């Protein structure tokens, strides 16, 4: 685990019905990275659709790249997650 990180947040609203967001966290000691990206579409006045991803990048043994068998006794890689969410307000 590192002690020095850099993070960025980017939010853009390219259209009244769309919103985009990206959050990135870099470990400066081993250059691994964690990324959260999402898009929100306002389908109607009370319904939204969110699509996003949680991504990790780095070599084995780095914080966001996964841990090696030497470190934990088993190989433990961080999976990437992709998701969709529908919200309806009543």
RALINKA-V646341 format. One record per residue. PSI is psi in radians with two decimals (NA if undefined). OMEGA is omega as a letter, one per 40 degrees, with the letter a starting at -180 (999 if undefined). NEAR is the number of other C-alpha atoms within 12 Angstrom. Layout:
psi->PSI omega->OMEGA near->NEAR
psi->PSI omega->OMEGA near->NEAR
This chain:
psi->2.45 omega->a near->19
psi->2.99 omega->i near->18
psi->-0.22 omega->a near->11
psi->2.12 omega->a near->15
psi->2.75 omega->i near->20
psi->2.36 omega->i near->18
psi->2.60 omega->i near->17
psi->2.61 omega->i near->17
psi->2.28 omega->i near->17
psi->2.18 omega->i near->18
psi->2.31 omega->a near->18
psi->2.45 omega->i near->18
psi->1.50 omega->a near->16
psi->-0.31 omega->a near->13
psi->2.75 omega->a near->12
psi->-0.44 omega->a near->14
psi->-0.12 omega->a near->19
psi->2.49 omega->i near->21
psi->2.31 omega->a near->24
psi->2.49 omega->i near->24
psi->2.47 omega->i near->24
psi->2.31 omega->i near->23
psi->2.19 omega->a near->24
psi->2.40 omega->i near->26
psi->2.08 omega->i near->27
psi->2.37 omega->i near->29
psi->2.01 omega->a near->25
psi->-0.33 omega->a near->20
psi->-0.60 omega->a near->17
psi->0.06 omega->i near->22
psi->0.24 omega->i near->24
psi->2.87 omega->a near->29
psi->2.56 omega->i near->30
psi->2.25 omega->a near->32
psi->2.33 omega->i near->29
psi->2.14 omega->i near->29
psi->2.46 omega->a near->30
psi->2.73 omega->i near->30
psi->2.37 omega->i near->29
psi->2.26 omega->i near->30
psi->2.13 omega->i near->27
psi->1.74 omega->a near->24
psi->-0.75 omega->i near->18
psi->-3.02 omega->a near->16
psi->-0.50 omega->a near->14
psi->0.30 omega->i near->13
psi->2.29 omega->i near->17
psi->2.60 omega->i near->21
psi->2.16 omega->i near->24
psi->2.29 omega->i near->25
psi->2.33 omega->a near->24
psi->3.11 omega->a near->25
psi->2.52 omega->i near->23
psi->2.01 omega->a near->24
psi->2.43 omega->i near->27
psi->2.47 omega->i near->30
psi->2.39 omega->i near->27
psi->2.89 omega->i near->25
psi->2.81 omega->i near->19
psi->2.34 omega->a near->24
psi->-0.22 omega->i near->25
psi->2.76 omega->a near->27
psi->-0.88 omega->a near->31
psi->0.03 omega->i near->34
psi->-0.23 omega->a near->28
psi->2.88 omega->a near->29
psi->2.53 omega->a near->22
psi->2.91 omega->i near->19
psi->-0.58 omega->i near->13
psi->-0.62 omega->a near->12
psi->-0.75 omega->a near->16
psi->-0.23 omega->a near->13
psi->-0.24 omega->i near->9
psi->2.76 omega->i near->13
psi->2.19 omega->a near->15
psi->1.70 omega->a near->20
psi->2.51 omega->i near->23
psi->2.12 omega->i near->24
psi->2.74 omega->i near->17
psi->2.46 omega->a near->19
psi->2.39 omega->i near->17
psi->2.41 omega->a near->18
psi->2.78 omega->i near->18
psi->2.44 omega->a near->18
psi->2.33 omega->i near->18
psi->2.24 omega->i near->19
psi->2.29 omega->i near->18
psi->2.25 omega->a near->14
psi->2.35 omega->a near->12
psi->NA omega->999 near->6
